[in-house]
Amino acid sequence: MEINVLLGIIAPLVVIVTRIGSFIISLIKPEKRLSRNKGDGLYYDDGDTENPYCPKCYENKRRKVLLIKGARTCPKCKTVFERPPVVIVSVPNPGPKLRIDNLNRRLDSGL
C-alpha cells in the first residue's frame, strides 16, 4: 500500500481514539466548577480572588478562559469586563427654576 492510503486510514483512527480517551478522562476526573463573585460578576476558582474567568465563555460554552490582567479582556471572545468609573455629583436644591444650562454651569464651576 502507498503511504498516502495508510495515512488516510490511520489519521482518522488516531482522532477517534484521542476523543474517546478525552471523554473517558472527563468521566473519571470531573472538572471543578467555578463560582461567581457577586461583587464583580466574574467567575473564580474556589479560594482564588485574583484570577477571574470570562463569564460569557463559561456560561455559553463552559470554557474556562482566564481574563487578561489589568484590562480584564477575554482573549477568546474579546469582551472587556471593566466597570465604568462612577461619578457622584451633588446638586444643591436649585428651587423651582431648574434649567439644564444652569446645572451645567454649576457642574463646570466645581460644585
N, C-alpha and C positions, 0 to 999 in steps of 0.2 A: 504494500500500500504506500501511497505517497504521504509525505509528511503533512501536507495541507488537509488531506482527508482525515488523518489521525487527529490533528489539532481541531478540526471541525467537530469531531466526536468527543474528544477529551475536554475541551473548554466548557461546553455546557454542563458536563457532568461535574466538573470542579465547582461551578457556580451553584449547582443544586446541592452538592454536599456541603458547601460553605453555608448556604442559607439554612439547611437543616440543622447544622451544628449551632448556628446562632440562635435558632429557635429553641433548641434543647437547652442551651445555656441560659436563655431568658426564662425558661420554666424552672430551672434549678435555682438560679440566683435572681430573684426579683429585684428590680431597681428600687432604690429609695425614692419615696415621693418627696416633692418639695413642698414647703409650707409658705403660704402667702403672708407677707407682713402687712398688717392693717394700716401702718403709718404711711408707707410709700407705695403700696400696691404691687411690689415686686416679690418674686419668689426667691427663697433662700433654702440652703441645706439646713438641717437641724443644728442649731448652735452657731451657725456662721452668719454674721450680720454685715460682712464686708464684701462678699462676692455675690451680687444679685444675678438672677437668671431672667431671661426675657419672658414676660408673662404672655405675650402674643404667641410666640413659638411654642411655649409649654402648653397653653390652653388649646391651641388649634391642632398641633401635630405631635404633642408630647415629646418635643425636642428639648433637651437641656442645653441652652445656649447661654454662655456667660456674657454679660454685658461688658463693653469696654469701659474701663475705669475712667473716672473724671467726667467724660461726656455721657456715660451710660447709654451708649448706642449699641444696638444689636448688630453683630456682623452678618447675620443671615437675612433678616427682614428689613434692616436699615431703619428701624423705628427708634426714635430718640425718646428716652424716658427721663425727662428732667422737668421739674416743676417750674413754672414761671415765677419770677420774684413777685412777692405780694407787696403792694404799696398801700399803706393805710393813710388816708387823708382825712383830717378832721376839719370840718367846715363849721365855723361858728353860726349860730342861728341868725340868718340874714333878714328875717322878717318876711312879710308877705311879698316883697318885690324881689324874688329870687330870679335872676336872669343869668343865662349861660355866660355872657360876656363879663359880668361882674364876678362870677365864680372863677373864670379863667384868670382874671386879674388878681384875685386873691391867691390862687394857686401859684401864679408866677411870682408874687411878692414873697412867698415863703411861708405862708400860713398853713 
